[in-house]
Amino acid sequence: MERQEQYAALFGQLVAMLHFAAMQQMGKIKNPVTDAIERNLEGARHTIDTLDMLQERTRGNLSPEEAQFLKQTLQELKLNFVDEVAKGDSPPAQAEGGASS
């Protein structure tokens, strides 16, 4: 694999990893370690800010596909973040099949 192809794959993995982390922090998906829905909106905000910084610092240096992937990822995360903030401090809903109290 050529170095640029390798970097493109690594960039995509990094964005996807941060996307997964933010979704987990917003309580949208289960933590795979604890198998529980957890909510940390401050952590999600930090992860989204990290992706914003990455977008700003790489502007003009990404392929059109990479730039679009990053843009769409940020749009999705920001919409979900606004949705979660609007819910307030209520605990996240348990996913079906989750443990009940």
Secondary structure as GFF3:
##gff-version 3
##sequence-region A 1 101
A	DSSP	alpha_helix	3	25	.	.	.	ID=ss1
A	DSSP	alpha_helix	41	58	.	.	.	ID=ss2
A	DSSP	alpha_helix	64	87	.	.	.	ID=ss3
###
